[in-house]
């Protein structure tokens, strides 16, 4: 019995797991490992996600203050476009409207081709107390009087000394600059171009051996303030050159050591060495421009009074990135391909072949690229292939693998940007729009027409077609206006933009694209014309009547001369009872220089005031108008008696209130996308 029990116990003892047990345990282990892997993966994804959000937040924190500071330092404190021949005694002080603000949105359905460009000044402290100067690159020029390119003690007013450092450090500084923001192949670019604080018209001459000239500024003084300097034999070749014959400085590479006189190989790579705005001076009558001198543009160019400065920046032809011949902005690689490039980037302007503004842009053989003017989109065709960062013609050649010159990526503000959108506030609509929105020649039913609708554009010219055909429309100002592309441009302009700059086919209007009014005058192409399309609605006065031109008591029917409180009228010349003189050039478009005389106030021979439509008159005492026009006041708040009616003058213009900038960018490792929307006010209120 005992033996049987021991034998049974022995048979029940096992030395290993069964197959089922092994499978169960393995399954449990794998399940636990899978759970740990899933938990770890979720934790890792969460960390990556949080890291991406943090990276995007960090980029936003770095980006927003920079852009806001630029807008807080804008010189256009009151963004109200200038009307032609606006005097410095205007209703709105010129001091609050220095420099310019330019916005171009190109294709309104694309968020990759918007550009904003404006002037800033560090001393504008209305919104920010930070008066830090703007810094950029500078190089010591060769001084032909001292015969050296070293020693700021001898020539302290060179750009290299603008940072107040007597040492040669290749750094310049200024209290003012031009700022350009745009998108290029997923990179947000901020190009900064300084304005010189010292001697605006200091010039650089292209160096031609044996023909170097001295420099004289527009006041008849040399660099040291000495009038009428004597002739000097600069090259020891008995050829006397005077200060009045040319520029004192030229740009060199490196002085060859141990050479007497100094051997100074010249260079024309201006924007490789200088972050300054400059204007090429050349003979515009030549098909291929011959640059004779390049002048720095100084802070006095911000002043928009008519007699101030040689190169006021509010005139488009003097701005960075604009064609100095036509005043048109270059924003595309060519008028045919129309690929958006924004502005030339540092990688391109530091390329050996760019040359401008000291010389013509050339290819590897020394031949001019197009006409040699890289700012001319029509005659200097360039190539920007899709998905590339640099213009092919300025990509540094095969040794640099298409990356451009030595200053590549210096102007990149943010990478992996998917969108940069610029919109402006349309007060009449109460929402943000792109300038020039809507349809021309037949708007959609019920489409609202605000201040910046295309039918309000002052630079649209209607061209009548043959009988039975619809009219066509041409545009006089815009990046691709010459190609018939509708512009989406806002510009603050200059009061003295020339009607025709150089007798060539170019920008031929002297009025800004848009001026926003409280009340729009009677429409263009009606009996009584005004600066709007015939499709744009007229404004309704507070009394419910359409704002109109003043009519005297002799007008038939007489009821038209009876006015109630709140009625709004515009002054007109009393001798134009038949409205003769409207559209004096017969081109179907209102133009200030040709047509505005018919909308003036005083009877000849008293000079007509240049008030156009910026002053309107509101009835404050009801009654009947007189038989002759009163002497209309041009100061807001002033009143005048007209028969039994009392009119009060008011400023009829409205400034641009704000800009909305939308930037959408991506954190590449995490794939997180951040959309950043900034409302940037343009008033100091």
Steps between C-alpha positions, in 0.01 A plus 500: 500500500778731593693409191203575279460850646866584441477383146192718438671810638799439286292471186321846571826704522583712179835647401378761225210714368254354263469639149171671583654667801791623291269646238290674762802646679661615175177665397479679830862618473445625145182674606676672785790599270254632241326702767833641617598578138166668436530702820858596413396593145214712628733668747758555228238643261373723777852624568558559127165676474571718800848571370357602161244725665775650715723554195217671314423713804865597525510596132182704543642676807809595303308601187214707643709760689722555197212562261303704751807712571539569128142620479532702821801676348336575165546854373146507361321567827183610318466280194320734265608493133615830353285658234684664205668831580387480861669798670699478822230723651255214452233409752712206614856582603774353282704422812257220587520367145874469438631231270256251353299182552462261206293179495471261207298178526528392133271195451232540771441123500864425576656543842856470375540825305420781744749778565503791743769767492524816710738742666588495869682738734645408839416841641127449454409445865121530489445128564843365597766669713781291354712733285769247409651567159475264204825325413636351181813437304733776376844519343763769499511677165816610325544874547667658198606809692681324782603217269407233750218272601595489865461744783158629599677793662556644151154425359266457800183549296542179305231234551755291692496769770122522534505266800711760691790258527834643383629149438452331166244229582298471177185613683273791416201637688212737448194637676282420197456226242278337238344170614376231261307188606408221256500124451742310277480122466382439855731757656379824654743771392562831674725719289626810679661789313646787701467869420808709561493745788789698349528681168222348299643552155847361569583310186710209387658520157576197285878496486645560156882522524623849423150650517421504870308810601438681821160523654280800566166492675191702415605788726826569319719376787749220519506229770657738751267793430755694294349701211651498153801274563794547265575267215724209586716263305363179649687255279827692465438509127467879469130463431319736738160393625264720695256415772211589272595230251402194692519287813773499762475133601499166328464146625801268495568139590825491699789741455803323355771530766835672438387687189560874444269656411259249660370240258128475566312239296143633463183306570137558408351263759327779691237304695759240594664765716225751578156461659402849385241631259660656196395648169680430174546810286507422130387622160142377463504572127734206443357155436770355725557738792849633555532554874704814563454531875325340793367714783413388848149596604478677834241562768400831340340291225222423750379860475218526247498873452541582133835680518676263741769257387602369160360149551188507723411142579127560473557526124494136388800531268730570798404203717693178548374239253326747267607580147666846509381563143131413520428493872352149471570243770693187404337205675523226234775333302354622172199662341427177308574225754363710790652282773493692827839584649408785736827689521856402422646321803852533641604180324427670165620855564834367631553291186798602286276569200232713667710821495206744527486789592870561423487335160279295269416143595703264281536131427815292512624634167469864603192563287206685654210292624211654311556874508717471808244651736390217735205707625345499151255208484418562134845524345720299737341157510623271776426142600367372832414130460227363723626380835830689486632770728720702266464659156690284251698791356628592849542155655876513550583261221587129514762540775236626744243240396236759416489662840585855394766738631687510827213658698249220459222451761595819689153644442299185583265571790313169519510166316232243416243775446192388308319833478553872537190708438452878512157662525389857566202631694215625282304728731208529260453122510613446856735213413849423371548476123776493243533829310334477160263220598176436311414494130544775248253544212198335654509437870307211647147577614510631853882516510593775746728772367720633776787745509748259339278327243650496150226739388646761737849471349620833363744337258262290293456635149196388303564448129189500285475208261346486155118526474334200659803401710567556865765749605836380621699627795865587535696568814764763540676390819574155634766225487372360168291791376685497167376144445138591571492323837261668738692656792412446863705787635469756776750787498525822698666668199668843481338837430725559200519176304571610144232445239763360266840418640707470187283516185494120487203268530479465874294602802295787357277605787587737780235381747522221760312174448247575776387789717221409741227765534216545745284609205584408144431765236269436203638225290744493215356497147171657619404858419674601819816296534696391801786268595311171498371249249150563360401171666601615847209633703489862601501585869188590691512812718370497861174655377446206265592684179776402261808716553527723192669805355376838615240666276399863504147639524477555125524128429189335358302356665534746789443231763854377441633811674295440814705327769413345834709442808744215440519535121854470365636676193832539325621833371510569130614785282211745465575561130445134410120504515496261204769290664740571219854397570427161646728233361712756324724237341204295373643166602199391703682517832503762770848649541594754757725710277261511207156493660511639850480867395133447427438400862659804658357775706598849395408706196792601272717701496542397864731194501316173541584311819640149468246345729338249268263283702683489830283787630121468500230725645217400732183708530456620860224757432234411244409738221545589133837544332608835359527597135881483504739267672631608838870509581521147629726462807771236487541459876286242682256659743476830313154610392379708206165666420352409161171681439307382806698175534791466742766246401769355725819360352628158610787271401343242272792254500550197720837340579575129490435375853675165527659202328438134574796269446450124507801270513466121503812293569591142585729329745661241277590224755159495667288601202321756716359801309454837666294784356594841627268796436615851587278807491741787441349845567609789279382777728632623834157507666 
